[in-house]
Amino acid sequence: MRVACVQLSSRADKAANLERAELLVERATAAGAEVVVLPEKWNAIGDAETLHAAAEPLDGGESVAAMAGWARSHGITLVGGSITERRDGREKLSNTCVVFDPEGEIAAVYRKIHLFDVEVGGLVYRESEAEDPGEEAVVCPGDWPIGLTVCYDLRFPELYRILALEGALLVTVPSHFTLHTGKDHWEVLLRARAIENQLYVAAAAQFGETRPGRWSYGRSLIVDPWGLVLATAPDEEAVVTADLDLGRLEDVRAKLPSLAQRQPDAYRWPSPV
C-alpha cells in the first residue's frame, strides 16, 4: 500500500488553507497514494480566537465536507490530520482527526488526548485554554488498521502500545511540532514508536512560520517497522510517499518477536499513578 504525507504551512486563512490542501491531496493521489495523511490543524492555525472562529461541527462543517469530497473523488482513504471541532454543549473545542473511506464516508474519529501545555524555546503553549482532551484511543479498521494520534501524543508511548495491541499496522501522526523541539526530538520519537511497536508510522507535519514568531519544524516522515526512514519532506510545502509492505512488517515481528514476548502479568502501574 502506498501512503502519502502532505506537508503544509497553514495559517489563519481557512479558505487559502483548503485550497492548498486540495492541490496537495491531488498531487498525492497522482503519485499513486491509497492513503493520504494531512497535518495537524491543516485548515486553520492561530490563537484561541482564530481557532474558535474556524471551528466547525463534524456534521455539515466546511472542512469535513471538503475532505469527504476529496476522498470520494480520488477513491482514497484520507486521514484528515486534525481540525478544531465545535461540539454541542461544550465551551471548549476538540482537536479532532477524522478519517474518510474511499466512498467519502467517515470511517473513524479520534480526538487528541494529550494537550500541549508546555514552555519550550522561550515560548509558552497552552492548548488547554481553548481545547478539551479526548478520552479514548482509536484504531480505524480495514485491511491496514490505522492507529490515530496527533502531535504531542507522540511523547506518550503507552498510547502507541495500546494501538499496536489493538491491531494497528500503521500509526499516523499529524503534527505541528515546534522548531525548538523538532530539531532534537521529532525523528528520534517517530523512529522509537515504530521500532518498539513494530509498525509503520506516517507523520504529516506543518512547517515554517505558521504564527508570527512561532516556527514549525516540518520534515514529515514515513518510518518502517525496523525504524528505517523511508521518506522525508524538504523544507517546503510538499508531498512524500512510501510503499508499505505487509510482508516486511510480518518478517520483523517474526524474527524479533518483542510484541509476542511481552509479559503483561509482570507489569504493574505505580500506585498512585
C-alpha positions, 0 to 999 in steps of 0.5 A: 500500500502506498501512503502519502504525507502532505506537508503544509504551512497553514495559517489563519486563512481557512479558505487559502488553507483548503485550497492548498490542501486540495492541490496537495491531496491531488498531487498525492493521489497522482503519485499513486497514494491509497492513503493520504495523511494531512497535518495537524490543524491543516485548515486553520492555525492561530490563537484561541480566537482564530481557532474558535472562529474556524471551528466547525461541527463534524456534521455539515462543517466546511472542512469535513465536507471538503475532505469527504469530497476529496476522498470520494473523488480520488477513491482514497482513504484520507486521514484528515490530520486534525481540525478544531471541532465545535461540539454541542454543549461544550465551551471548549473545542476538540482537536479532532482527526477524522478519517474518510473511506474511499466512498467519502464516508467517515470511517473513524474519529479520534480526538487528541488526548494529550494537550500541549501545555508546555514552555519550550524555546522561550515560548509558552503553549497552552492548548488547554485554554481553548481545547478539551482532551479526548478520552479514548484511543482509536484504531480505524479498521480495514485491511491496514488498521490505522492507529490515530494520534496527533502531535504531542501524543507522540511523547506518550508511548503507552498510547502507541502500545495500546494501538499496536495491541489493538491491531494497528499496522500503521500509526499516523501522526499529524503534527505541528511540532515546534522548531525548538523541539523538532530539531532534537526530538521529532525523528528520534520519537517517530523512529522509537514508536515504530521500532518498539511497536513494530509498525509503520508510522506516517507523520504529516507535519506543518512547517515554517512560520505558521504564527508570527514568531512561532516556527514549525519544524516540518520534515514529515516522515514515513518510518518502517517497522525496523525504524528505517526512514523511508521518506522525508519532506524538504523544507517546503510545502510538499508531498512524500510517499512510501510503499508499505509492505505487509510482508516486511512488517510480518518478517520483523515481528517474526524474527524479533518477536518483542510484541509476542514476548511481552509479559503483561502479568509482570507489569504493574502501574505505580500506585498512585499513578 
